[in-house]
Amino acid sequence: MNDAFDQFWQWREKPPGSRLAISNEIYSAVMSLPEAQRTSREAVNAAVESWSALRSSTTGLFVDSAAALRPSNRRELCRD
């Protein structure tokens, strides 16, 4: 399997009309790098790994917040 660096460059160099796609996670992580670092395998793979870790840690916050806002949970949170 290709790493994130290979996936990004295959996508970036795809021929016109190709339907090859990459995940939003890879695209966002690579685009957050300065252009000069996008050619570094280590920098790209590290950025995607960091992006993945950040997204997975913040997703839990959104899920927990949504659960706290459910009507049944709000009553429990407001009880003294």
WOKA-V83644 format. One record per run of one state. SS is the DSSP state (@ for helix, = for strand, . for the rest). FROM is the first residue (numbers start at 1). TO is the last residue. If there is no record, write none. Layout:
# WOKA-V83644
ss = [SS & SS]
from = [FROM & FROM]
to = [TO & TO]
This chain:
# WOKA-V83644
ss = [. & @ & . & @ & . & @ & . & @ & . & @ & .]
from = [1 & 4 & 13 & 24 & 32 & 35 & 40 & 41 & 69 & 71 & 79]
to = [3 & 12 & 23 & 31 & 34 & 39 & 40 & 68 & 70 & 78 & 80]
